[in-house]
Amino acid sequence: MSVRLAVPRVLLSGIVGSTAYGLARPGSDVDRLGIYAVPTEQLHGLHPPIQSHVFTEPDRTIHEAAKWCRLALGGNPTVMELVWLPEDLYEVRTPLGDELISLRSSFLSAKRVRDAYLGYATQQFRRLETRGDGSFSADTRKRTAKHARHLKRLCHQGLELYTTGRLTIEVEDPQAYHDFGDQVAADSEAARPLLAEYEAAFDANRSVLPNQPDEAAVEAWLLRVRAHFYRPGTTS
């Protein structure tokens, strides 16, 4: 189901999160992520334009083009998935959005991908560690299982991206992720071996990614966006 976004000049938008991963269950939220462009004239005024819009009911996050690029160049897993979605999960596609998809490999670099994906997975593990021995409320157990699923997914997707230069959004065996989440909800220490396993795998595998992303290609795209939305004498 397509949802009209209350932000103009959207370049690319799609369904992300658990629905895209194949991990959604009845009652799961449907998350959407997108990129928009501010009018170029607004970049020259006294006050910088808003860089992100976050909505709820339904859940949508829309980043301005430059901010999205900076996050993606840093290897941010959350924003990165937008340019690797299956075709049927895109709800808004424009020529500039398609250009961005074609440039997705330009954002990648070995160290940033490793640091970002393992870093996010480690953050998930730290959250799990603070949850104690599993003797907590049903709601907390549910959140713990969710964080554990994300830890496993981030590790798997990060290693795939690091070693192949490709990112598969939908997980291969959703039930294994749910089983892992339930296991960790009962005992948070169950997540530690998996994190250690993937840290060792990153160490043992050579990356196909370059040492630095291709910022020139990314900047050239961003300048095309600015030129496209340049309307002299207007501010909206």
C-alpha positions, 0 to 999 in steps of 0.5 A, a space after each residue: 500500500 502506497 502512502 502519500 508523503 507530507 514532504 515535497 520533492 521526494 526522490 526515493 522512498 520505500 518500505 524498510 525495516 522488519 517488512 523488508 527483512 522478512 521478519 515482520 509478524 502480525 502487528 509489526 509496524 511498517 517502516 518507511 524511509 525516503 530522501 527528499 531535496 530542499 529547494 536549492 535557494 534555501 541552502 543560501 539563506 540565514 537559516 539552514 533547512 530541516 535535514 530530516 522529517 520523522 513521522 509516526 502512524 505510519 512510521 516514516 523518516 525522510 532525510 534531505 539528500 545531503 544528509 542521507 549522503 553523509 550518513 551513507 558515506 559513513 556506512 550507516 546501515 539504516 540508511 544504506 538499505 534504501 538503495 538495496 531494496 527489492 523492486 516491489 518495496 519502492 513506493 516513490 522512484 524518480 530519475 534522480 532516485 534511480 541514479 542514486 541506486 545506480 551509484 550505491 557502490 560508490 558509498 562503500 568502503 571497507 573500514 566504514 562498513 566494518 565499523 558501522 555494521 559491527 558497531 551497530 551490532 555491538 550497540 544492540 549487544 550492550 542493550 541486551 547486556 543491561 537486561 539482566 537474567 531474563 526475569 523481566 516483563 513480557 514487553 521487555 522480553 519482546 524488545 530484547 528479542 527484537 534487538 537480538 534479531 537486529 544484532 544477528 541481521 546486522 552481523 550477517 548483512 555487514 559481512 556480506 557487504 564487506 566480502 561481496 560488495 552486495 547487500 541482500 535485504 531479506 534474510 534467508 531463514 527468518 525463523 532462525 532469527 526469531 529463534 535466536 531472538 527468543 533464545 537471547 530473550 531468555 539469556 542475553 549471554 547467548 548473543 555473545 558467541 554470535 558477535 564474537 563469531 562475526 568479529 572473527 569472520 571480519 578479521 579472517 576475510 578480505 574485503 572487496 571494497 575500496 579503502 575510501 568511498 567514491 565521494 566525487 561520484 556522490 558529490 556529482 549526483 548531489 550537484 545534479 540534484 541542486 541544479 534540478 531544484 534551482 529556481 531563481 527568485 523562489 524559496 519553496 
